[in-house]
Amino acid sequence: MTIFQRQDSHSSVKQAAKLKLDSVFQTPFKVTLLTAIFLANGWASANQSTVQDIATNKVNTKTEQTIERMVVTANRSKTTLLSTASSVDAINSSALDLIGHQHINQALSRISGTWISRGNGQEHLTAVRSPVLTGAGGCGAFFMAVDGISLRAPGFCNANQLFDANSEQAQSIEVLRGPASTLYGTNAVHGVINILSPDAFSDDANYLAIRAGRDDHIKTSLGFRSQQNNSALGVFTNITQNNGYQANSGYDQQKLTAIYEHKGDVWQNKTLVDMANLNQETAGFVEGFEVYRDAQIRRSNPNPEAYRDAKSLRAYSAFSRDLDTGKLTLTPFLRWNEMAFLQHFLPWKALEENSSTSVGLQAQYYYVIGDLSFTAGIDTDFTRANLRESQAQDFSPTIPAGEHYDYDVDASQIGSYLQVQWQLEDFLITAGGRLEYINYDYDNLLSDGSACAANVTGCRFSRPSDQDVDFTVFSPSLSLLYSINSEQSIYAKWSQGYRAPQATELFRLQNGQEITDLDEEEMDALELGWRLYTDSFNINASVFMQDKSNFIFQDSNRQNVSNGETEHNGAEVSATYNLNDNIYINANVSYAEHNYTNDLTLARTSIKGNEIDTAPRFMGSAQLGWNINPSLLTELSLQRMGNYYLNPENSAEYAGHTLLDLNLRYAYSEQLVLSANIYNLLDEDYAERADSAFGNYRYFVGQPRRIFLTATWQWAQ
C-alpha cells in the first residue's frame, strides 16, 4: 500500500517484515474497498434525493451548541448531558470539518483536561486527567474505542493507537474523563476516548474533498450515503500523503469506513467495517536545550532510518430490538492489527513486530421497571497475539544482535456488569458494578532466560518461561445527580478504575527478571460537577480527586514492579456562549496537579511529593467564531499549554507555549465549499512534546505557520 518511495535503505529484516505485513493486509483491504465501491455505485443509481440547504448545513458549526446534546459514552446508551453524572464532552462532525485536523491532537485540544501529545507523523501519547503516560501505561490507562469497541485487544494496546481510527470522518468524538471501568472494564482508568462512526441514515450531503498544504500534503476524502426503503449504506474514505517537515520524514495513510444499516420490523442492524493503513518515515527527537528554537536543527532528523508500518481492521454487526420494557443489543465483532516499527527512541534501535487477532461479543440488556432502570451486560474478548523484537547489529555485549523476544499469548477477557438508576423526583441515583476476569496464556518461542551470551552478566533482555497469568477484579461506581431545574443540574460521583498489566509488562522483561508478580493498577476517584444549559449559554464545571495505587513502572534496576502511588487532583471548566445568532465563544480550561505520593525507585533521590513529569498544571483553549454572512464562517482558535517538568526529579522543565489558529469556511455555492486553515498563525517556536532522557533534553518539534486549503464538492443523496 506504500504510495511514495522510501528515502533510505533498510536492513533485510525490515524488508522482510514489510513484505509480511503487506501480504497479509493487501487482500482484505482491496476486496473490502472494491466491494464498497460496487455497493455505492449500485445504490446511487436507485436513489433520487434532492439537494436541500447543503451549503448552510456544512458551514454553520454553531447550530448544535444551542441544543441540549446527547452523549453515548457515559452510559453506553444515548443520554442527555444534563442527566449525566460524569464529565463527558464531544466534538461534533461540523467542528471536525472546520478544524480539518491532520492529527487528532488538533481536535481533542478543544476538550478540557485532555492532551493528545503529538509525536512525529501520526504518532502520539495521551493524557486525560493525567500526565502524559508512556510505555504500556501510555495506552493501558485509557479505553480507546470506535463505537464502544476497543481499538486494540485488552492487554495489547499501543501508545499510538488512535491513528488506527477514522477520526477525520467521525460523527463525533466523545471523551469521558475519570474512571469508567464499571461499564468498560480494564484500561478505563483515567478516561474513555470513543470515536462514533457516521449514521448511514443521515440526510447529510455526499461529498468529495481535496486538501493541500505545506510539505506536499495532499489529502482526498470521500463521503457517500444512500438510502433505499429501510436500509442505508455509507462509505467514508480518505487518502493522505505528507512528505514531512523534518528531513527524511513523512507518511502515507489510507482509511476506509463502510457502514450498512437496516431497520426491520423487529430487529435493527448496523454493520461496520473499518480499516486503516499507515506507512511512516519517522523523525526522532532533536536533542539539546531548546533546540526547537533553532531554525536549522528543528528540521533535522537524527533518525532517518526510523519507520512505522501499521495496518488494522475492525468489524462488527450490532443487532438490537425493542422489548416491552427495554432493549436488547447483541454485537459480535472482530479485530486485527499488525505493526512493525524501529524503536528510534532507544540508542540501539531494535525492530519490533507485533500482531493480534481478536473475536468477541458485547451483549447488553436495558429494561425499565417503574422508577428503576437497569443496564446489564456481558463483554467477551478472545485474542491471539505475537510480539517479536530483533536487532541487526551488536550494540554492546548486554545488548546483542539477534532476536531479543519472540512470544505468543492467547488472552481472554470476560466481564459482566450491572448499572441501576433510580429516579426519585428530582434526584437520580446510579449504582453499578463490574466483575471481570482476564487470562494470559504465554508461550515463549525462544530459549528461556538471558538473550545474551552465557558469559555476559546484566543482559538487557530476559525471557520468562511459559506461564499462565490471570486477574479477577470488581469495579464499583456510585453517583447522585440533582436536577435544580430544567436548565441545570449538580452531581457527585465516586468510581473505581482499573487496568490489568499489559502483556509487555508481564513477559517483556529485562535485567534477569524472571517473573513479575504484578498487581492490577487501581484508581479511586471522587468528582463533583455542575451543568447549566440555556438558549445562549452552556457551562460544565467539575472538580476531581483521584488516588492511584499499584502504579506499574520500570524501576531504576529495570525491573517491572507495581508498588507506585500517585494522586491527581484538579478542576475543569468548559463553556459556550452565543452572543447573538452570528457570534459564538467556546472555552475550556483545566488546572490539575499530578504528584508521586510514595518513594518510587525512579531516581537516585527521593521523589515523594514531586510533580509527575510531562504533567502541565494548566491547559486550555478558546474559540471565537463569526458567521459573517450565511455563507462565510471565520474562527480564531487559541491554545495554551502550561509549563511542565521533564523528569521525576523536577530538575528539567519546558516553559509551555501559546498557539493561535485561523479557520475559514466559505460556501461558494450549494455544491462547492472552500476552506482554509492557518495553523500557528503567529509562527511560534514551540515543542509538541519536551522530554529528558539519557541525560539530554530532547523534543518533538512544533511546526511553523502553515496554510491548508480544501475544496469540497457536495451533492445530494
Buried (B, 14 or more C-beta within 10 A) or exposed (E): BEEBEBBEEBBEBBEEBBEBBBEBBEEBBEEBBEEBBEBBEEBBEEBEBEEEEBBBBBBBBBEBBBEEBEBBBBBBBEBBBBBBBBBBBBBBBBBBBBBBBBBBBBBBBBBBBBBBBBBBBBBBBBBBBBBBBBBBBBBBBBBBBBBBBBBBBBBBBBBBBBBBBBBBBBBBBBBBBBBBBBBBBBBBBBBBBBBBBBBBBBBBBBBBBEBEBBBEBBBBBBBBBBBEEEBBBBBBBBBBBBBBBBEBBBBBBBBBBBBBBBEEEEEBBBBBBBBBBBBBBBBBBBBEEEBBEBEEBBBBBBBBBBBBBBBBBBBBBBBBBEEEEBBBBBBBBBBBBBBBBBBBBBEBBBBBBBBBBBBBBBBBBBBBEEEEBBBBBEBBBBBBBBBBBBBBEEBEBBBBEEBBBBBBBBBBBBBBBBBBBEBEEEEBBBBBBBBBBBBBBBBBEBEEBBBBEEEBEEBBBBBBEEBEBEBEBEBEBBBBBBBEEEBBBBBBBBBBBBBBBBBBBBBBBBBBBEEBEBBBBBBBBBBBBBBBBEEEBBBBBBBBEBBBBBBBBBBEEBBBBBBBBBBBBBBBBBBBBBEEEBBBBBBBBBBBEBBBBEBBBBBEEEBEEBBBBBBBBBBBBBBBBBBEEEBBBBBBBBBBBBEBBBBBBBEBBBEBBEBBBBBBBBBEEBBBBBBBBBBBBEEEBBBBBBBBBEEEBBBBBBBBBBEBBBBBBBBBB
